[in-house]
Amino acid sequence: MANVDRPRGFTPIGTLSGSPWQASIEQVECDATHALIGVGDLVEMTADGYPDILTAGAVDSGVFGVVVGINVVGSGFNATTGIQGDNHLSASEPTLVGAETRSLALNTAGSLFVATAPDLLMVGQEDGDTTPLTLAGIGANVDIVNPGASATTGNSLMEIDSDTVATTATLPLRLIRLHNQPGNELASVDATKPWTDWVVTFANHARSGLAVGI
């Protein structure tokens, strides 16, 4: 079975240290000035103190995590019921459905649940454009491509930009290994289906102590 073109952003699977990645999840507030953000998107902190989606090709202070959940402000926190936002279980029917529960719309206030471990291990698909990745790229850094979130699912459509593999220090991700799963193969096996899944970690994390502040 060959690769399937299914961009979905980045999915946490562990950490380099072996600690549970779930322990690093933080709720991060968003103001009403940001791009569309979906589950699986990489995010960075901006100079105004609020997060935004990581921009491909940007030389910045460092990505700080991957979005694993969305909490739209809606009616806000209810002190009586303990319900926060509109996509949590409640006694009444939630008004958010489909993609709205998986993405935070453009310029909409809300909260992101972000896995922030600097040594986070994630799986992401390469775009396979022009020059697909090879095993020789392991240990090098790569950038991302970001066509936005899916209007159907709300999930991120971010991918690894295959053409950017380099030792450039400002690139956000480092290739760790080929993802070990059935059907995942290098483009050299079938050049018509170059969408290989790779395990990556952060090469330029904002909290590593090495990145320049904002």
C-alpha positions in Angstrom: 0.0 0.0 0.0 1.5 3.3 -1.1 1.3 6.8 0.5 -2.0 8.7 0.5 -2.1 12.5 0.2 -3.8 13.4 3.5 -2.3 16.7 4.9 -3.4 17.1 8.5 -0.9 19.3 10.2 1.2 17.8 13.0 0.2 15.1 15.5 2.0 14.6 18.8 3.2 11.1 19.5 5.7 11.5 22.3 8.8 13.3 23.5 12.5 12.8 23.1 12.9 12.6 26.9 10.2 9.9 27.2 7.9 12.1 29.3 4.2 12.2 28.4 3.5 14.9 25.8 0.0 15.4 27.3 1.6 16.9 30.4 2.8 19.8 28.4 -0.7 21.0 27.1 -1.4 24.6 28.0 -4.6 26.6 27.4 -3.4 29.8 25.6 -5.8 32.7 25.0 -6.2 34.3 21.6 -7.2 37.8 20.9 -9.4 38.8 17.9 -6.4 39.4 15.6 -5.0 36.2 14.1 -5.2 33.9 11.1 -7.5 30.9 10.9 -6.0 28.3 13.3 -6.9 24.6 13.2 -6.0 21.5 15.2 -2.6 20.4 14.1 -1.3 23.8 13.3 2.1 25.0 14.7 1.8 28.3 16.5 4.2 31.1 17.7 3.9 33.9 20.2 3.7 37.4 18.8 4.9 40.7 20.2 1.4 41.5 21.5 1.5 38.6 23.8 -1.0 36.5 21.9 -0.4 33.4 19.7 -0.8 33.2 15.9 -0.2 30.6 13.3 3.4 29.9 12.3 4.2 31.6 9.0 6.1 29.6 6.4 9.5 31.1 5.6 9.5 33.5 8.5 12.6 34.1 10.5 11.1 34.5 14.0 11.7 33.9 17.7 10.5 30.3 17.5 7.5 28.1 17.4 6.2 27.2 20.8 3.8 24.4 20.2 1.2 22.5 18.2 -2.6 23.0 18.6 -4.4 19.9 19.9 -7.7 21.5 20.7 -9.9 24.5 20.3 -12.1 26.3 22.8 -14.2 29.0 21.3 -15.2 31.7 23.8 -18.9 31.6 23.0 -20.8 32.5 26.1 -17.6 32.3 28.2 -17.0 30.6 31.5 -20.2 29.7 33.4 -19.4 29.8 37.1 -22.5 27.8 37.9 -22.1 24.9 35.6 -18.3 25.0 35.3 -18.6 24.9 31.5 -16.1 27.0 29.5 -16.8 27.9 26.0 -19.3 26.3 23.6 -17.7 23.0 22.6 -17.7 21.3 26.0 -20.4 18.9 27.2 -23.4 20.7 28.7 -27.0 20.3 29.6 -28.1 22.1 26.5 -27.3 21.4 22.8 -24.0 22.9 21.8 -24.3 25.4 18.9 -20.9 24.6 17.4 -20.7 21.7 15.0 -18.3 20.2 12.4 -15.3 22.3 11.5 -16.2 24.9 14.1 -15.2 22.5 16.9 -11.7 22.0 15.3 -10.7 25.5 14.3 -10.6 29.0 15.5 -12.0 31.3 12.9 -10.1 34.3 11.5 -9.9 37.2 14.0 -12.1 35.4 16.6 -11.3 35.4 20.3 -11.0 32.1 22.0 -8.5 29.6 23.5 -6.1 27.1 22.1 -5.0 23.9 23.8 -1.3 23.7 22.8 1.3 20.9 23.4 4.3 23.0 24.2 7.1 20.5 25.1 10.3 21.7 23.5 11.3 18.1 22.7 7.9 17.2 21.4 7.8 14.4 18.7 5.2 14.9 16.0 4.1 13.2 12.8 3.6 15.3 9.7 3.3 14.7 6.0 5.7 16.1 3.5 4.3 17.8 0.4 6.7 15.9 -1.9 6.9 18.9 -4.1 9.8 19.0 -6.7 12.4 17.3 -4.4 10.9 14.7 -2.0 12.7 14.0 1.2 15.2 11.1 1.5 16.7 9.3 4.5 19.8 11.6 4.0 17.7 14.4 5.3 17.4 12.9 8.8 19.0 15.3 11.3 18.5 18.4 9.0 15.9 21.1 9.4 12.8 21.9 7.4 10.2 24.5 7.0 6.4 24.1 6.6 3.8 24.9 4.0 0.5 26.2 5.2 -2.5 26.4 2.8 -4.9 27.0 5.7 -7.3 24.7 7.6 -9.9 22.4 6.0 -13.3 24.0 5.6 -14.8 20.5 6.0 -13.0 19.2 9.1 -11.4 22.3 10.6 -8.1 20.4 10.8 -4.8 21.9 9.8 -3.5 21.3 6.3 0.1 22.2 7.2 2.8 20.0 5.7 6.6 19.7 5.7 8.0 21.6 2.8 10.2 19.0 1.1 12.2 21.6 -0.8 13.6 23.3 2.3 15.7 20.6 3.9 18.9 22.3 5.1 21.1 23.0 8.1 19.6 26.5 8.4 19.2 27.3 12.2 16.0 29.4 11.8 13.9 26.6 10.2 11.3 25.4 12.7 11.5 21.6 12.5 14.1 18.9 12.6 13.7 15.6 10.8 14.0 12.7 13.3 13.0 9.6 11.4 10.6 8.0 8.9 7.3 7.3 10.6 7.0 3.6 11.2 3.5 2.7 10.1 2.1 0.3 7.5 2.0 1.8 4.0 4.4 4.7 4.7 7.2 4.7 2.2 9.8 7.0 0.6 9.0 8.7 -2.7 11.9 6.8 -4.2 9.7 3.7 -3.9 6.8 5.3 -5.8 7.5 8.7 -7.2 3.8 9.2 -8.1 2.9 9.2 -4.4 5.6 11.2 -2.6 3.5 12.1 0.5 5.7 10.4 3.2 5.0 10.8 6.9 8.0 11.8 9.0 8.6 12.2 12.7 9.9 15.7 13.6 10.7 17.8 16.6 11.2 21.5 17.1 14.5 22.9 15.8 13.8 26.4 16.9 11.6 26.4 20.0 10.8 29.7 21.7 11.3 28.3 25.2 14.6 26.5 24.5 16.6 29.4 25.9 18.4 29.7 22.6 15.8 31.6 20.6 15.8 35.4 20.5 12.9 36.9 22.5 10.0 38.9 21.1 
